[in-house]
Amino acid sequence: MKCPYCKTDLKNGRTVLTFQMDANRIVVVRDVPALICEQCGEESIDIEVSKIVERQIEKALSDGIRMGFIDFNTAA
């Protein structure tokens, strides 16, 4: 797969996603599978991975987390 910006190859890697839900809630999801551009660093997340992250965030917020870290592989 090619980067949509610089057309360089994307390679499998891992990234960190940060979500600020409102002024008082921040959740960070670590070690998320991603495709990362070797040239410009642009990151792309698969739709299935996005759905998993969304469920993880929803669970964290329903558990009352105001600020925290989630490890993708542990919570997935």
C-alpha positions in Angstrom: 0.0 0.0 0.0 1.2 3.5 -0.8 1.0 6.7 1.3 -1.8 9.0 0.1 0.5 12.0 0.5 4.0 11.1 -0.8 3.3 7.8 -2.5 6.0 5.9 -0.6 5.4 2.4 0.7 3.6 1.9 4.0 5.0 -0.6 6.5 3.4 -2.4 9.4 4.1 -0.7 12.7 2.6 0.5 15.9 1.4 3.9 17.0 -0.2 5.8 19.9 -3.6 7.3 19.7 -4.7 10.2 22.0 -8.4 11.0 22.5 -9.5 14.2 24.3 -13.1 13.5 24.9 -13.8 16.8 26.6 -11.9 19.3 28.8 -11.6 16.8 31.6 -11.2 13.4 29.8 -8.1 12.2 28.0 -7.5 8.5 27.0 -4.3 7.3 25.3 -4.3 3.9 23.5 -0.8 2.5 23.1 0.7 -0.1 20.8 -2.1 0.3 18.1 -1.3 -1.6 14.9 -0.9 0.8 12.0 0.6 1.3 8.5 3.3 3.9 8.7 4.9 5.7 5.8 8.7 5.2 5.6 9.1 8.7 4.0 6.8 11.2 5.8 5.6 9.2 8.8 1.9 9.4 7.9 0.0 6.8 9.8 -3.1 4.8 8.7 -5.3 2.7 10.9 -7.3 -0.2 9.5 -11.1 0.1 10.0 -11.3 -3.1 12.1 -8.6 -1.7 14.4 -10.5 1.5 14.6 -13.6 -0.3 15.7 -11.6 -2.1 18.4 -10.2 1.2 19.7 -13.6 2.7 19.7 -14.9 -0.1 21.9 -12.0 0.2 24.2 -12.5 4.0 24.6 -16.3 3.5 25.2 -15.5 1.0 27.9 -12.9 3.2 29.6 -15.4 6.1 29.6 -18.2 4.0 31.0 -15.8 2.8 33.7 -15.4 6.4 34.7 -11.9 6.9 33.5 -11.0 10.6 33.4 -7.4 10.2 32.3 -5.7 7.0 31.5 -3.7 4.7 29.3 -5.0 1.6 27.5 -2.6 -1.0 25.9 -4.3 -2.1 22.7 -3.2 -5.8 22.9 -4.2 -6.1 26.6 -7.6 -4.6 26.2 -8.4 -5.9 22.7 
